[in-house]
Amino acid sequence: MKDIILDLEADFSNNEYFGTNVWTEEKYRVLSGNIPVLLSAPHCVNQIRDDDVRDAEKYTGAITRYLSRATNSYAIYQLFTHADPNSDEEHNYKNGVINLINAYDIKLLIDIHSSNFSDDSDIDVVTNKRTTLCDFKDLPDRLNKIASKYDVKIDEKNIVNKCYENEIIAVTSLVCGIPSIRLVLNAKKLDVFNNEEKFNNICKTIEEFILTFK
């Protein structure tokens, strides 16, 4: 799996995670599928927030591309550095997400992120206290049941961020009326060189969860 992930990550890691070094008018890229799940990786390259450059969340782009391929689900991801779609009120990436949901009758949005955790959890499920789940309140429990098969530890801290109303999961659940989840992966567990098994199990957990919408 390591070689596959590193190959998929290369487009993002170019130029120290400022993104692709091939000129394109695309601001983001879309992968088509036939399962009504949309994967999103808005922080797979560096972002600009409040005039500061924030570091990319490494491997979120590769994981999104890998899962899209493995499950035949839809995906959207940034190609190079722009303003942060998770904080700006208006953003072309966020509009792209909404357009895809409406065009392809998407039933679930999974927004993939990573962060360094203070505990040993593998995935934090963020749904803004389950308000972004619409009428599908059982989804975190469904994910947790799958995760237990792969020895993946799920948490649901649901710490609501400042300006949360601009976040992708908040906007899509409100505007499109579909359940929207942010999966924050523990960056310390995404060590594809030294702990490929854990990396693989995290991916398997999300993959099986997506396939429940097949």
Secondary structure as GFF3:
##gff-version 3
##sequence-region A 1 214
A	DSSP	alpha_helix	2	17	.	.	.	ID=ss1
A	DSSP	beta_strand	28	31	.	.	.	ID=ss2
A	DSSP	beta_strand	35	41	.	.	.	ID=ss3
A	DSSP	beta_strand	47	49	.	.	.	ID=ss4
A	DSSP	beta_strand	52	54	.	.	.	ID=ss5
A	DSSP	alpha_helix	60	71	.	.	.	ID=ss6
A	DSSP	beta_strand	73	78	.	.	.	ID=ss7
A	DSSP	beta_strand	82	83	.	.	.	ID=ss8
A	DSSP	alpha_helix	92	104	.	.	.	ID=ss9
A	DSSP	beta_strand	108	115	.	.	.	ID=ss10
A	DSSP	beta_strand	123	126	.	.	.	ID=ss11
A	DSSP	three_ten_helix	131	133	.	.	.	ID=ss12
A	DSSP	alpha_helix	139	149	.	.	.	ID=ss13
A	DSSP	beta_strand	154	155	.	.	.	ID=ss14
A	DSSP	three_ten_helix	164	166	.	.	.	ID=ss15
A	DSSP	alpha_helix	168	176	.	.	.	ID=ss16
A	DSSP	beta_strand	180	186	.	.	.	ID=ss17
A	DSSP	three_ten_helix	187	189	.	.	.	ID=ss18
A	DSSP	alpha_helix	196	211	.	.	.	ID=ss19
###
